[in-house]
Amino acid sequence: MKQRIVTETSHQIQTKGFTFTISDLAKQLAVSKRTIYEHFSSKDEIVDEVIRHVIESIQEKEKNIAEDDALQTVEKIRLILICIPQQFQFIDARLLVELKNIIIING
């Protein structure tokens, strides 16, 4: 269930930005809000988990590239440099501005 919540949160961020609600998640997952709160204490905690998953995915891809002996150093560098943009492709400029504003407001 926890992974389903994280996956749906990622989808909600893509479609609605950070304005989605726990009710939106519950509706899309066909569960109660209580079920979501059994796994996460807040919307912020869920978003943190989404970001953690993205970062872990980037780190895993970078590790695989770095350890690939078939690639030359220049190619490894090129591939590593494009890992981050590929992983954050679901975040457009509008979402980055929204995230910045949330960070400023919450200090």
Secondary structure, 3 states (H helix, E strand, C coil): CHHHHHHHHHHHHHHHHHHCCHHHHHHHHCCCHHHHHHHCCCHHHHHHHHHHHHHHHHHHHHHHHHCCCCCCHHHHHHHHHHHHHHHCCCCCHHHHHHHHHHHHHHC
